[in-house]
């Protein structure tokens, strides 16, 4: 059976952010930490070795694959920030039109720095993602 590699753990979020080498990126990581924490009301937790997640939900696919994941999260990668929002939510694309400079993949939205985006739209993306996942995967 497949075992998830990205699980919530007890690693310290602040210690992880302090290890970000680039001072500007570290500063932006703290900004994102504040925005995600305030917007979700959830405590930041480490997921795997590099994702800072907020809240959690349990998913189960028709294939039988199941697991836990953060409702939303972010990761300060070397090249950019990966922002994790719900996949499958059609409202995400509408919000991203007003988001600012970014690239998006199936599961992630990538930004270079916080100054490139609209913070209010980020808060809307976070809120929308949390509501969508809680409705899609009720406890």
Secondary structure as GFF3:
##gff-version 3
##sequence-region A 1 139
A	DSSP	beta_strand	8	9	.	.	.	ID=ss1
A	DSSP	alpha_helix	13	18	.	.	.	ID=ss2
A	DSSP	alpha_helix	23	40	.	.	.	ID=ss3
A	DSSP	beta_strand	44	47	.	.	.	ID=ss4
A	DSSP	beta_strand	51	54	.	.	.	ID=ss5
A	DSSP	beta_strand	57	60	.	.	.	ID=ss6
A	DSSP	beta_strand	66	69	.	.	.	ID=ss7
A	DSSP	beta_strand	72	76	.	.	.	ID=ss8
A	DSSP	beta_strand	81	84	.	.	.	ID=ss9
A	DSSP	alpha_helix	90	96	.	.	.	ID=ss10
A	DSSP	beta_strand	103	104	.	.	.	ID=ss11
A	DSSP	beta_strand	108	111	.	.	.	ID=ss12
A	DSSP	three_ten_helix	114	116	.	.	.	ID=ss13
A	DSSP	alpha_helix	119	136	.	.	.	ID=ss14
###
